[in-house]
Amino acid sequence: MDTQLVIPKIFENIAGLVARQTTRLGNSHSGLYPGFNLGESVGDDLELVKANKDKLCQMLGFGREQLYKSKQVHGTSVKYVTSGGYDEGYDALITDQLNVLLAVTVADCVPILLYDEEHKAVAAIHSGWKGTEGNIINNTLQAMATSFGTHASRIKAFIGACISGKNYEVGADVASHFDAVFYRPSINANKYMLDLKMVCKSQLQEAGVTDESIEVSHYCTFDDNDLFYSHRKEHGKTGRMLAVIGMKNKL
């Protein structure tokens, strides 16, 4: 990781593929969330957020008009993207088009980036507990299979920085949606510590992605709050990072 971007090792040496997760480090400004805030819906100065997006795209060799993002709703819907733009209602984005940078917003939820090396297609997924419970990962892989002919066994996957299992306390109403192997009792009564990273890894494996093709970030947005925005650590008053993936002309 450099001082501003997490660079997945799983995608190293793939010519033309760009995949990153931002941190809170970067531009310092007088906005509501000093640093590299990329979230438009958290009350920050929208012009400052726009400037940060411009900087990110420039760093990665894209124009901001090539960035595609959807307003996320903690659902399981998947959007096939063919150009830069904006939509609402999708928590997973897929494309096989060059010069399109897919982006999902995160501040504790699990970001997942996928690359189909056979069909030169990519995906960006936002997976909170509701999306994970609904297996948005499998929905995305099925959409890629339908649209591109993707086989899960040819996928490389990055599970990015998010809140870790030791810090994600949930009630029984949430924990009951998951296999007991993925949570343990909290020190607080009727509460449980849920490991969404491991649920997502298991879902990738069940779908056919091989273990050696999955990278799981060791960063925790809660513990590493000096590097990442954390909705839970900062009691809902914080900025947002982006996880992005796209393919350049040289691919």
C-alpha beads as a LAMMPS data file, in Angstrom:
LAMMPS data file: protein, C-alpha beads

251 atoms
250 bonds

1 atom types
1 bond types

-500.0 500.0 xlo xhi
-500.0 500.0 ylo yhi
-500.0 500.0 zlo zhi

Masses

1 110.0

Atoms # bond

1 1 1 0.000 0.000 0.000
2 1 1 1.217 3.500 -0.735
3 1 1 0.139 6.377 1.505
4 1 1 -3.144 6.860 -0.324
5 1 1 -4.189 3.674 -2.120
6 1 1 -4.455 -0.033 -1.307
7 1 1 -3.115 -2.007 -4.282
8 1 1 -4.343 -5.632 -4.443
9 1 1 -1.455 -8.047 -4.946
10 1 1 -3.754 -10.587 -6.629
11 1 1 -3.972 -8.305 -9.680
12 1 1 -0.264 -7.521 -9.970
13 1 1 1.337 -7.899 -13.394
14 1 1 -1.981 -7.922 -15.275
15 1 1 -1.326 -5.409 -18.032
16 1 1 -4.001 -2.754 -18.348
17 1 1 -5.964 -3.738 -15.251
18 1 1 -6.448 -0.977 -12.657
19 1 1 -7.756 -1.951 -9.209
20 1 1 -7.451 0.076 -6.014
21 1 1 -9.099 0.876 -2.711
22 1 1 -8.698 4.400 -1.439
23 1 1 -7.872 5.390 2.128
24 1 1 -8.738 8.524 4.067
25 1 1 -5.244 9.894 3.378
26 1 1 -4.685 12.454 0.667
27 1 1 -6.127 15.884 0.118
28 1 1 -6.485 17.921 3.277
29 1 1 -9.273 20.432 3.041
30 1 1 -11.600 22.443 5.229
31 1 1 -14.611 20.267 4.513
32 1 1 -16.613 18.246 6.977
33 1 1 -14.295 15.224 6.707
34 1 1 -10.718 16.397 6.107
35 1 1 -8.803 13.960 3.947
36 1 1 -9.693 12.030 0.824
37 1 1 -13.458 11.802 1.247
38 1 1 -15.165 10.428 -1.873
39 1 1 -18.720 10.172 -0.538
40 1 1 -21.348 12.572 -1.867
41 1 1 -24.099 11.657 0.597
42 1 1 -22.389 12.367 3.916
43 1 1 -22.920 16.124 4.067
44 1 1 -19.478 17.198 2.865
45 1 1 -18.854 20.035 0.406
46 1 1 -19.740 18.482 -2.967
47 1 1 -17.176 20.592 -4.818
48 1 1 -14.431 19.219 -2.584
49 1 1 -15.670 15.669 -3.119
50 1 1 -15.713 16.313 -6.873
51 1 1 -12.116 17.563 -6.704
52 1 1 -11.091 14.411 -4.843
53 1 1 -12.763 12.246 -7.496
54 1 1 -10.987 14.192 -10.208
55 1 1 -7.679 13.588 -8.449
56 1 1 -8.338 9.852 -8.030
57 1 1 -9.272 9.373 -11.681
58 1 1 -6.227 11.347 -12.795
59 1 1 -3.972 9.221 -10.581
60 1 1 -5.352 6.070 -12.204
61 1 1 -5.265 7.306 -15.788
62 1 1 -9.019 7.752 -16.244
63 1 1 -11.181 10.773 -16.840
64 1 1 -13.926 11.400 -14.290
65 1 1 -16.466 10.987 -17.098
66 1 1 -15.275 7.360 -17.317
67 1 1 -16.127 6.671 -13.664
68 1 1 -19.347 4.734 -13.011
69 1 1 -21.028 4.601 -9.639
70 1 1 -24.485 3.742 -8.346
71 1 1 -26.224 4.912 -5.201
72 1 1 -26.079 1.779 -3.080
73 1 1 -29.113 0.405 -1.252
74 1 1 -27.706 -2.665 0.573
75 1 1 -29.415 -4.872 -1.990
76 1 1 -28.300 -7.615 -4.370
77 1 1 -28.977 -6.074 -7.796
78 1 1 -26.251 -6.125 -10.453
79 1 1 -25.780 -3.545 -13.234
80 1 1 -24.035 -4.199 -16.551
81 1 1 -22.162 -0.985 -17.289
82 1 1 -21.004 0.114 -20.740
83 1 1 -19.784 3.669 -20.079
84 1 1 -19.129 6.124 -17.274
85 1 1 -22.124 7.509 -15.418
86 1 1 -24.345 7.259 -12.367
87 1 1 -27.394 5.272 -11.348
88 1 1 -29.308 4.268 -8.235
89 1 1 -30.229 0.935 -6.728
90 1 1 -27.250 -1.262 -7.612
91 1 1 -24.686 -2.675 -5.188
92 1 1 -22.719 -4.599 -7.830
93 1 1 -21.384 -3.394 -11.168
94 1 1 -19.920 -5.426 -14.041
95 1 1 -18.343 -4.517 -17.368
96 1 1 -16.260 -5.908 -20.205
97 1 1 -15.675 -2.466 -21.718
98 1 1 -12.318 -0.731 -21.797
99 1 1 -11.859 2.691 -20.197
100 1 1 -14.726 2.330 -17.720
101 1 1 -13.829 2.617 -14.036
102 1 1 -16.345 0.856 -11.777
103 1 1 -16.626 2.191 -8.214
104 1 1 -18.362 1.174 -5.003
105 1 1 -18.464 3.256 -1.827
106 1 1 -17.327 1.775 1.487
107 1 1 -16.794 2.776 5.111
108 1 1 -17.034 -0.616 6.926
109 1 1 -18.961 -2.845 4.482
110 1 1 -17.041 -5.350 2.382
111 1 1 -15.715 -4.199 -1.017
112 1 1 -15.028 -7.012 -3.486
113 1 1 -13.257 -6.630 -6.830
114 1 1 -13.341 -9.390 -9.456
115 1 1 -11.398 -9.981 -12.666
116 1 1 -12.245 -12.567 -15.323
117 1 1 -8.916 -13.175 -17.029
118 1 1 -10.445 -15.280 -19.791
119 1 1 -13.103 -12.826 -20.967
120 1 1 -11.416 -9.599 -19.812
121 1 1 -14.313 -8.529 -17.612
122 1 1 -14.431 -6.954 -14.166
123 1 1 -16.822 -6.388 -11.269
124 1 1 -17.052 -4.164 -8.202
125 1 1 -19.283 -5.251 -5.317
126 1 1 -20.497 -3.535 -2.138
127 1 1 -21.482 -6.206 0.374
128 1 1 -22.888 -5.169 3.746
129 1 1 -24.576 -7.747 5.945
130 1 1 -27.796 -7.610 3.916
131 1 1 -25.990 -7.995 0.602
132 1 1 -23.857 -10.769 2.048
133 1 1 -26.898 -12.566 3.443
134 1 1 -28.481 -12.318 -0.012
135 1 1 -25.247 -13.610 -1.623
136 1 1 -24.661 -10.644 -3.900
137 1 1 -21.372 -12.322 -4.827
138 1 1 -23.169 -15.244 -6.445
139 1 1 -25.597 -12.868 -8.160
140 1 1 -22.637 -10.996 -9.625
141 1 1 -20.881 -14.132 -10.835
142 1 1 -24.119 -15.353 -12.423
143 1 1 -24.548 -11.992 -14.168
144 1 1 -20.972 -12.213 -15.455
145 1 1 -21.602 -15.763 -16.684
146 1 1 -24.726 -14.634 -18.547
147 1 1 -23.173 -11.478 -19.983
148 1 1 -19.630 -12.615 -20.706
149 1 1 -19.460 -16.403 -20.347
150 1 1 -17.481 -16.088 -17.120
151 1 1 -16.423 -19.237 -15.275
152 1 1 -15.818 -18.730 -11.552
153 1 1 -12.750 -20.949 -11.718
154 1 1 -11.062 -18.290 -13.883
155 1 1 -11.864 -15.402 -11.526
156 1 1 -9.337 -13.517 -9.414
157 1 1 -10.901 -11.814 -6.388
158 1 1 -9.912 -9.161 -3.879
159 1 1 -11.803 -8.754 -0.603
160 1 1 -10.846 -5.285 0.536
161 1 1 -10.442 -3.420 3.803
162 1 1 -13.633 -3.450 5.874
163 1 1 -14.632 -3.948 9.486
164 1 1 -13.176 -7.150 10.934
165 1 1 -15.012 -9.872 12.763
166 1 1 -13.596 -8.888 16.143
167 1 1 -15.146 -5.420 15.825
168 1 1 -18.439 -6.084 14.031
169 1 1 -20.978 -6.626 16.794
170 1 1 -24.507 -7.526 15.715
171 1 1 -27.693 -8.706 17.346
172 1 1 -29.146 -12.186 17.148
173 1 1 -31.532 -10.964 14.446
174 1 1 -28.550 -10.382 12.121
175 1 1 -26.326 -13.260 13.236
176 1 1 -29.145 -15.765 12.685
177 1 1 -28.896 -15.183 8.924
178 1 1 -25.429 -16.760 8.859
179 1 1 -23.844 -20.104 9.637
180 1 1 -22.623 -20.190 13.235
181 1 1 -19.048 -20.796 12.075
182 1 1 -18.886 -17.136 11.031
183 1 1 -19.792 -15.545 14.364
184 1 1 -19.098 -15.937 18.061
185 1 1 -20.715 -14.586 21.214
186 1 1 -19.802 -11.039 22.201
187 1 1 -18.920 -10.018 25.740
188 1 1 -22.249 -8.169 25.636
189 1 1 -25.427 -10.128 26.263
190 1 1 -27.385 -11.249 23.195
191 1 1 -24.737 -9.835 20.869
192 1 1 -22.403 -11.594 18.421
193 1 1 -19.205 -10.797 16.520
194 1 1 -19.774 -11.469 12.809
195 1 1 -16.921 -11.965 10.321
196 1 1 -18.274 -10.751 6.983
197 1 1 -14.863 -11.088 5.313
198 1 1 -14.879 -14.804 5.940
199 1 1 -18.498 -15.164 4.832
200 1 1 -17.612 -13.463 1.551
201 1 1 -14.527 -15.634 1.071
202 1 1 -16.629 -18.736 1.674
203 1 1 -19.236 -17.572 -0.836
204 1 1 -16.540 -17.031 -3.468
205 1 1 -15.202 -20.529 -2.839
206 1 1 -18.666 -22.095 -2.950
207 1 1 -19.239 -20.392 -6.292
208 1 1 -16.079 -22.002 -7.686
209 1 1 -13.351 -19.382 -7.190
210 1 1 -10.171 -21.164 -6.133
211 1 1 -8.554 -20.363 -2.797
212 1 1 -5.277 -19.270 -4.406
213 1 1 -7.198 -16.769 -6.522
214 1 1 -8.655 -14.932 -3.515
215 1 1 -6.842 -12.170 -1.636
216 1 1 -8.300 -10.979 1.670
217 1 1 -7.053 -7.631 2.955
218 1 1 -5.681 -7.730 6.483
219 1 1 -6.807 -4.162 7.132
220 1 1 -9.728 -3.433 9.455
221 1 1 -11.452 -0.095 8.960
222 1 1 -12.286 0.020 12.697
223 1 1 -8.818 -0.844 14.026
224 1 1 -7.003 1.050 11.274
225 1 1 -9.166 4.155 11.592
226 1 1 -6.128 6.354 11.065
227 1 1 -6.004 4.982 7.490
228 1 1 -9.687 4.346 6.738
229 1 1 -13.043 5.932 7.398
230 1 1 -15.178 3.763 9.691
231 1 1 -18.912 4.321 10.014
232 1 1 -19.053 2.335 13.250
233 1 1 -15.886 3.676 14.887
234 1 1 -16.897 7.257 14.106
235 1 1 -20.547 6.769 15.079
236 1 1 -21.943 7.377 11.611
237 1 1 -20.241 10.743 11.093
238 1 1 -17.456 10.050 8.651
239 1 1 -16.365 10.113 5.016
240 1 1 -16.292 7.335 2.448
241 1 1 -13.671 5.457 0.447
242 1 1 -14.025 3.958 -3.006
243 1 1 -13.003 0.538 -4.282
244 1 1 -12.467 0.771 -8.035
245 1 1 -11.614 -1.502 -10.945
246 1 1 -11.325 -0.953 -14.671
247 1 1 -9.426 -1.914 -17.826
248 1 1 -7.272 0.373 -19.944
249 1 1 -6.646 0.279 -23.690
250 1 1 -3.402 -1.649 -23.379
251 1 1 -5.194 -4.724 -21.964

Bonds

1 1 1 2
2 1 2 3
3 1 3 4
4 1 4 5
5 1 5 6
6 1 6 7
7 1 7 8
8 1 8 9
9 1 9 10
10 1 10 11
11 1 11 12
12 1 12 13
13 1 13 14
14 1 14 15
15 1 15 16
16 1 16 17
17 1 17 18
18 1 18 19
19 1 19 20
20 1 20 21
21 1 21 22
22 1 22 23
23 1 23 24
24 1 24 25
25 1 25 26
26 1 26 27
27 1 27 28
28 1 28 29
29 1 29 30
30 1 30 31
31 1 31 32
32 1 32 33
33 1 33 34
34 1 34 35
35 1 35 36
36 1 36 37
37 1 37 38
38 1 38 39
39 1 39 40
40 1 40 41
41 1 41 42
42 1 42 43
43 1 43 44
44 1 44 45
45 1 45 46
46 1 46 47
47 1 47 48
48 1 48 49
49 1 49 50
50 1 50 51
51 1 51 52
52 1 52 53
53 1 53 54
54 1 54 55
55 1 55 56
56 1 56 57
57 1 57 58
58 1 58 59
59 1 59 60
60 1 60 61
61 1 61 62
62 1 62 63
63 1 63 64
64 1 64 65
65 1 65 66
66 1 66 67
67 1 67 68
68 1 68 69
69 1 69 70
70 1 70 71
71 1 71 72
72 1 72 73
73 1 73 74
74 1 74 75
75 1 75 76
76 1 76 77
77 1 77 78
78 1 78 79
79 1 79 80
80 1 80 81
81 1 81 82
82 1 82 83
83 1 83 84
84 1 84 85
85 1 85 86
86 1 86 87
87 1 87 88
88 1 88 89
89 1 89 90
90 1 90 91
91 1 91 92
92 1 92 93
93 1 93 94
94 1 94 95
95 1 95 96
96 1 96 97
97 1 97 98
98 1 98 99
99 1 99 100
100 1 100 101
101 1 101 102
102 1 102 103
103 1 103 104
104 1 104 105
105 1 105 106
106 1 106 107
107 1 107 108
108 1 108 109
109 1 109 110
110 1 110 111
111 1 111 112
112 1 112 113
113 1 113 114
114 1 114 115
115 1 115 116
116 1 116 117
117 1 117 118
118 1 118 119
119 1 119 120
120 1 120 121
121 1 121 122
122 1 122 123
123 1 123 124
124 1 124 125
125 1 125 126
126 1 126 127
127 1 127 128
128 1 128 129
129 1 129 130
130 1 130 131
131 1 131 132
132 1 132 133
133 1 133 134
134 1 134 135
135 1 135 136
136 1 136 137
137 1 137 138
138 1 138 139
139 1 139 140
140 1 140 141
141 1 141 142
142 1 142 143
143 1 143 144
144 1 144 145
145 1 145 146
146 1 146 147
147 1 147 148
148 1 148 149
149 1 149 150
150 1 150 151
151 1 151 152
152 1 152 153
153 1 153 154
154 1 154 155
155 1 155 156
156 1 156 157
157 1 157 158
158 1 158 159
159 1 159 160
160 1 160 161
161 1 161 162
162 1 162 163
163 1 163 164
164 1 164 165
165 1 165 166
166 1 166 167
167 1 167 168
168 1 168 169
169 1 169 170
170 1 170 171
171 1 171 172
172 1 172 173
173 1 173 174
174 1 174 175
175 1 175 176
176 1 176 177
177 1 177 178
178 1 178 179
179 1 179 180
180 1 180 181
181 1 181 182
182 1 182 183
183 1 183 184
184 1 184 185
185 1 185 186
186 1 186 187
187 1 187 188
188 1 188 189
189 1 189 190
190 1 190 191
191 1 191 192
192 1 192 193
193 1 193 194
194 1 194 195
195 1 195 196
196 1 196 197
197 1 197 198
198 1 198 199
199 1 199 200
200 1 200 201
201 1 201 202
202 1 202 203
203 1 203 204
204 1 204 205
205 1 205 206
206 1 206 207
207 1 207 208
208 1 208 209
209 1 209 210
210 1 210 211
211 1 211 212
212 1 212 213
213 1 213 214
214 1 214 215
215 1 215 216
216 1 216 217
217 1 217 218
218 1 218 219
219 1 219 220
220 1 220 221
221 1 221 222
222 1 222 223
223 1 223 224
224 1 224 225
225 1 225 226
226 1 226 227
227 1 227 228
228 1 228 229
229 1 229 230
230 1 230 231
231 1 231 232
232 1 232 233
233 1 233 234
234 1 234 235
235 1 235 236
236 1 236 237
237 1 237 238
238 1 238 239
239 1 239 240
240 1 240 241
241 1 241 242
242 1 242 243
243 1 243 244
244 1 244 245
245 1 245 246
246 1 246 247
247 1 247 248
248 1 248 249
249 1 249 250
250 1 250 251
